[in-house]
Amino acid sequence: NGDVMSVHGVFNYQKPTVERTLVRNGKLYTNRDLRGSDDKIHGAQWSNEEVMVRNARLEEPFHLDLQGFELHKFPTSMSYT
């Protein structure tokens, strides 16, 4: 059917040495100017990881209560041919 099954991609992830937190701790932050643009991320330590990205639309249906997300089809004016 011509659908792309998967592609390799390189993504930037935080290194495991960066302390994880859901509250501000002053160790990982950015500054935003009045126009809404962000400065660099202070305290970030990046790791380039090559991963396989699969076309989830070819998988079984996903459900919010099982996988934590759902995929929906919406009409668009874009052509994917």
C-alpha positions in Angstrom: 0.0 0.0 0.0 3.0 2.3 0.0 2.9 3.2 3.7 6.3 3.8 5.3 6.8 1.1 8.0 9.6 2.7 9.9 12.6 5.0 9.7 15.8 5.5 11.7 16.1 8.8 13.5 18.5 10.5 15.8 16.9 12.2 18.8 18.4 14.3 21.6 17.6 12.9 25.0 18.7 14.1 28.4 21.6 12.0 29.7 20.7 9.9 32.7 23.1 11.9 34.9 20.7 14.9 34.8 18.6 14.9 38.0 14.9 14.3 37.2 12.3 16.4 39.0 8.8 17.7 38.5 9.4 20.8 40.6 11.9 23.7 40.1 15.3 22.9 41.5 17.4 25.6 39.8 19.5 23.0 38.0 17.7 22.7 34.7 16.0 25.8 33.2 15.7 28.3 30.4 14.9 32.0 30.2 12.2 33.4 28.0 12.3 37.0 26.6 9.2 39.3 26.2 8.7 38.0 22.6 8.4 34.4 23.9 11.7 33.2 22.6 13.7 30.8 24.8 17.4 31.1 25.6 19.6 28.0 25.8 18.6 25.3 28.3 20.9 25.7 31.2 22.0 22.4 33.0 21.0 20.3 30.0 23.3 17.4 29.1 22.3 15.9 25.7 22.8 12.4 24.3 22.2 11.7 20.6 20.4 8.4 20.4 19.6 6.6 17.1 16.2 5.0 17.4 13.8 3.2 15.1 10.6 5.3 14.5 7.7 3.0 13.6 4.5 4.2 11.8 2.0 3.8 14.7 -0.9 4.2 12.3 -0.1 0.7 11.0 -0.3 -0.8 14.5 -3.3 -2.0 16.4 -5.6 0.8 17.7 -4.2 2.7 20.7 -6.4 3.6 23.6 -5.9 6.4 26.1 -6.4 4.2 29.2 -4.0 1.5 28.0 -1.2 3.3 26.1 -1.6 6.8 27.4 -2.5 8.3 24.0 -4.8 7.8 21.0 -4.4 8.5 17.3 -7.2 10.2 15.4 -7.7 10.9 11.7 -8.7 14.5 10.8 -9.3 15.9 7.3 -6.6 18.2 6.0 -6.0 20.2 2.8 -2.4 18.7 2.6 -1.7 16.1 0.0 0.4 13.1 1.1 1.0 11.7 -2.4 
